[in-house]
């Protein structure tokens, strides 16, 4: 994909469509692997740039795996029992720990999104904040038509 296509109006509309969808959902499935694969559901905070943030213990198996191998996959989808309503996104990218000045506003936004208040402040203080930055995605939306999908290299 050329640099001109990367920033085309069509590409920007598609990225905005995926970002809007991500704002409507709350839970991602993180797929990580070093020796044995792991799929973990996690609450997330999305951004318009398609970065996803979550909190977790650094001692959890999925956190140990992304520490050892930053590459991971993520899936986000709307729950449904009707095939005409299947909509979701699959992404591949890199995970990283968020530290420093960037952490505070993201934690505030995460707590606001999930209405955590102060009850979880001790647990949040002991948790690690992670970022997933996609470099590829596939968006599918049967609400538009059966088999509607597109892929983007970011």
C-alpha positions in Angstrom: 0.0 0.0 0.0 1.4 3.3 -1.0 1.7 6.3 1.3 -0.9 8.2 -0.8 -3.4 5.3 -0.3 -2.6 5.1 3.4 -4.1 8.6 3.9 -6.8 8.5 1.3 -10.2 9.8 2.2 -11.6 6.2 1.8 -9.0 4.8 4.2 -9.7 7.6 6.7 -13.5 6.8 6.5 -12.8 3.1 7.1 -10.5 3.8 10.1 -13.2 6.1 11.5 -15.8 3.3 11.0 -13.7 0.9 13.0 -13.0 3.5 15.7 -16.7 4.2 16.0 -17.4 0.5 16.3 -14.7 0.0 19.0 -16.3 2.8 21.1 -19.6 0.8 21.1 -18.0 -2.3 22.7 -16.3 -2.9 26.0 -14.3 -6.1 25.8 -11.5 -7.4 23.6 -10.1 -10.9 23.3 -6.3 -10.7 23.5 -4.6 -13.7 21.8 -1.0 -14.0 22.9 1.5 -16.9 22.6 5.0 -17.8 23.5 4.8 -21.6 24.1 1.1 -22.2 24.6 -1.5 -19.8 23.1 -3.8 -17.8 25.4 -7.0 -16.0 24.6 -8.1 -13.5 27.3 -11.1 -11.2 27.5 -10.3 -7.8 28.9 -12.1 -4.4 29.2 -10.4 -1.8 27.0 -10.2 1.9 26.3 -10.2 2.7 22.6 -8.7 5.7 20.8 -9.5 7.2 17.4 -6.1 6.0 16.2 -7.3 2.4 17.0 -4.9 1.9 19.9 -6.5 -0.1 22.7 -5.6 0.1 26.4 -6.3 -2.3 29.2 -5.3 -2.9 32.8 -4.0 -6.2 34.0 -1.6 -7.8 36.5 1.9 -8.0 35.2 2.0 -11.5 36.8 -0.9 -12.9 34.7 0.0 -15.4 32.0 -1.1 -13.1 29.1 0.9 -10.2 30.5 4.0 -12.5 30.8 3.4 -13.6 27.2 3.2 -10.0 25.8 6.3 -9.1 27.9 8.2 -11.9 26.2 6.7 -11.4 22.8 5.1 -8.1 22.0 3.2 -9.4 19.0 -0.4 -10.3 19.6 -3.9 -10.4 18.0 -7.1 -8.8 19.2 -10.7 -9.5 18.4 -13.6 -7.3 19.3 -17.2 -8.2 18.2 -20.8 -7.4 19.1 -22.6 -10.3 20.8 -25.4 -11.7 18.6 -27.2 -14.9 17.7 -28.2 -13.6 14.3 -25.8 -14.0 11.4 -27.1 -10.8 9.8 -25.9 -8.9 12.8 -22.4 -10.2 13.0 -20.0 -7.3 13.2 -16.4 -7.2 14.5 -12.8 -6.5 14.0 -9.7 -8.6 14.1 -6.3 -6.9 14.5 -2.7 -7.8 14.7 -0.1 -5.6 16.3 2.3 -4.9 19.2 1.7 -4.6 22.9 3.6 -2.4 25.2 3.5 -1.2 28.8 2.4 2.4 29.3 4.4 4.4 31.8 5.2 8.0 32.8 3.0 11.0 32.1 0.9 9.2 29.5 -0.4 6.8 32.1 -2.4 9.2 34.3 -4.9 10.6 31.7 -5.4 7.1 30.2 -6.2 5.7 33.7 -8.6 8.5 34.3 -10.4 7.8 31.0 -10.4 4.1 31.6 -12.0 4.6 35.1 -14.6 7.0 33.6 -15.4 4.6 30.7 -16.2 1.8 33.1 -17.4 3.9 36.0 -14.9 2.4 38.4 -14.9 5.4 40.9 -12.5 5.0 43.8 -13.5 1.5 44.8 -10.8 0.0 42.5 -8.2 2.6 43.1 -5.8 0.2 45.0 -6.2 -2.5 42.4 -5.7 0.0 39.6 -2.6 1.4 41.3 -1.1 -2.2 41.4 -2.1 -2.9 37.8 -0.1 -2.5 34.7 -1.5 -0.4 31.8 -1.0 -2.0 28.4 -1.3 -0.6 24.9 -2.1 -2.6 21.8 -1.2 -0.7 18.6 -2.5 -2.5 15.5 -0.5 -2.7 12.2 -3.2 -4.7 10.4 -7.0 -5.2 10.7 -9.9 -6.9 9.1 -13.4 -5.4 9.7 -16.5 -7.5 9.0 -20.1 -6.3 9.1 -23.0 -8.5 7.9 -25.4 -5.7 8.8 -24.3 -4.0 5.6 -24.5 -7.2 3.6 -23.4 -10.8 4.0 -19.6 -11.0 3.7 -18.9 -7.3 3.9 -15.4 -6.8 5.0 -12.2 -4.8 4.4 -8.6 -5.1 5.5 -6.2 -2.2 6.3 -2.4 -2.2 6.8 -1.7 0.6 9.2 
